[in-house]
Amino acid sequence: MNFIDRKTDRATVTKLMSVFPVTTILGPRQCGKTTLARRLAADSYFDLENPQDLARLAQPQPRPHS
């Protein structure tokens, strides 16, 4: 499968992730949001159309402070 290399999008989101601990990627369906998140190797990503991800967000676990 061939992917569109979105260098500008990757650079923009990477920069935002370095400033903001939580960064949202918004866009229409099937435009590559999840693929972009996976390629960025984000700590976590949530697909709000996925019932398992919605359930994870409904019961968030507190993160220990470092």
Secondary structure as a PSIPRED ss2 file (coil, helix, strand):
# PSIPRED VFORMAT (PSIPRED V4.0)

   1 M C   1.000  0.000  0.000
   2 N C   1.000  0.000  0.000
   3 F C   1.000  0.000  0.000
   4 I C   1.000  0.000  0.000
   5 D C   1.000  0.000  0.000
   6 R C   1.000  0.000  0.000
   7 K H   0.000  1.000  0.000
   8 T H   0.000  1.000  0.000
   9 D H   0.000  1.000  0.000
  10 R H   0.000  1.000  0.000
  11 A H   0.000  1.000  0.000
  12 T H   0.000  1.000  0.000
  13 V H   0.000  1.000  0.000
  14 T H   0.000  1.000  0.000
  15 K H   0.000  1.000  0.000
  16 L H   0.000  1.000  0.000
  17 M H   0.000  1.000  0.000
  18 S H   0.000  1.000  0.000
  19 V H   0.000  1.000  0.000
  20 F C   1.000  0.000  0.000
  21 P C   1.000  0.000  0.000
  22 V C   1.000  0.000  0.000
  23 T C   1.000  0.000  0.000
  24 T C   1.000  0.000  0.000
  25 I C   1.000  0.000  0.000
  26 L C   1.000  0.000  0.000
  27 G C   1.000  0.000  0.000
  28 P C   1.000  0.000  0.000
  29 R C   1.000  0.000  0.000
  30 Q C   1.000  0.000  0.000
  31 C C   1.000  0.000  0.000
  32 G C   1.000  0.000  0.000
  33 K H   0.000  1.000  0.000
  34 T H   0.000  1.000  0.000
  35 T H   0.000  1.000  0.000
  36 L H   0.000  1.000  0.000
  37 A H   0.000  1.000  0.000
  38 R H   0.000  1.000  0.000
  39 R H   0.000  1.000  0.000
  40 L C   1.000  0.000  0.000
  41 A C   1.000  0.000  0.000
  42 A C   1.000  0.000  0.000
  43 D C   1.000  0.000  0.000
  44 S C   1.000  0.000  0.000
  45 Y C   1.000  0.000  0.000
  46 F C   1.000  0.000  0.000
  47 D C   1.000  0.000  0.000
  48 L C   1.000  0.000  0.000
  49 E C   1.000  0.000  0.000
  50 N C   1.000  0.000  0.000
  51 P H   0.000  1.000  0.000
  52 Q H   0.000  1.000  0.000
  53 D H   0.000  1.000  0.000
  54 L H   0.000  1.000  0.000
  55 A H   0.000  1.000  0.000
  56 R H   0.000  1.000  0.000
  57 L H   0.000  1.000  0.000
  58 A H   0.000  1.000  0.000
  59 Q C   1.000  0.000  0.000
  60 P C   1.000  0.000  0.000
  61 Q C   1.000  0.000  0.000
  62 P C   1.000  0.000  0.000
  63 R C   1.000  0.000  0.000
  64 P C   1.000  0.000  0.000
  65 H C   1.000  0.000  0.000
  66 S C   1.000  0.000  0.000
